[in-house]
Amino acid sequence: MELLLYTKTYNEADTIHNFMDLYYSLHMTHLASDLLQKGLSPDQITDAVATAISIAKTSGMETNKHFMPVYSGINEQIIQDCKLSHLGYGLVILNADKSLPLVGSFQVDVLKEFLNEH
């Protein structure tokens, strides 16, 4: 049996909001859980995502364009995850545990690219 939700009227603002969330999610090609394969622990990922979202908010970014909470299945378990845009993924890596080689090399690469442009 399928569960179907029916309402007689739809809130137009909710419909537009849901469509925009779907549109933004199409551009979120990364998952935070992808960083497990790069050597980050679940706790390190959680902390890095929280910091990245905080930085995005204080920078005036629309976080719903770059971060979307989702659930993923890994090893027959369901975990909390986060879909990320390319920018969101970069912010998470920049704000992950600095002792990880991935983080240090990514920060150096970003700085080199920045210095080449200026």
Disulfide bonds with the S-S distance in Angstrom:
none
